[in-house]
């Protein structure tokens, strides 16, 4: 079993807000494919990184799904699709092996 987390930015690279319907579509796609999801949307997470020209910041929401098998090819393609839709250089998707207790 794997926990897959998607960190989706609230703003485009130009600082304008992402369209709300874009988040709804991702939630619907993931719910249909994985049978459910958890969305952390009330208190956006903040990402910080050194861009070489100073510290950049990004606010994001986190979506999580549980997957029996980790289909790396599907996730690679889906990440590329999300990067286009969200107009980002990179979208972080990470997976952890979990044990159901």
N, C-alpha and C positions, 0 to 999 in steps of 0.2 A: 504494500500500500504506500502511496506517495501523496504528500501534501504539496500542491503546486500553487505558488503565489505569483500574482501579476501586480506590478506596481505601475499604475496608470496615471500620467500627469494631468493635473487639472488645467494647465495652460499649454498653449503651443509655444514653439521656440520664440515667436515674436511677442509673447506676453499676453496674447488674446486668449480668452477662455475657450476650452474645448466645448463643442456642442453637447448639451446634455443627452440628446438622443443617441450619441455615440456610445456612452457608457451603458445605456439601456440595451442597446443592441449586443454589446459584448456580454452583458449579464445574461441575456436571453440565449445567446449561442452556447455559452458555457453551461448553463443550467440544462439545456436540451442535451448536450453531449455527455455531461457527467452526472446528471440527475439531481443537481443541487449546487449551491455555492454559498459562501459567506462573503459579505461585502462590508468592509470597514470604511464608512463614508462620512461619519459625523464629525470626526476630528482628523483632518487630513494629516498624513505623515509628511515630514519634511526631509528631503534629501539634500545633502551638502557634498560637494566634491571640488577638488582643486583643478581648475581648468588650465592652469599655467598663467592666466591673467588675473588670478584672484579666485575667490571662492564663489562658486555658482550655487544657487538654491532652486529647489523645485518642490512644489506641494503635490501630493499624489494621494490617490485612494488605493487600497489594497483589496484585491479579490482573491479568494482562495477556493480551490476545488480539491476533492479527494479523487485519486485515480488508482485503480488496481494495478495497471501497467503504465509505465512511463514511455509513451510513444514519442521519442525524441524527434523524429522527422516531422510529425504532425505539429509539435510545439515549435520547431524551428520555422516552419512555414507560417504558422499562426502569428508568431512574433513578428516576422517580416511584414505580414498583412497589417498588424496593429501599428507598426512603425510608420507605414504609409498613411493609414487612416488618422493617426494622432499627430502626424507630421513631426516625427521625432527621429533623431539619429539612432537612438537605441531605447528599447523598452526592456526593462528588467523582468525576466520570468525566471523564477528559481524553484527548485524542487528538493524536498527532503524525504527520505524514507521514514515512515512512521509505523509504529506498532499500536494497534488498536487494543486498548486495555479493557 
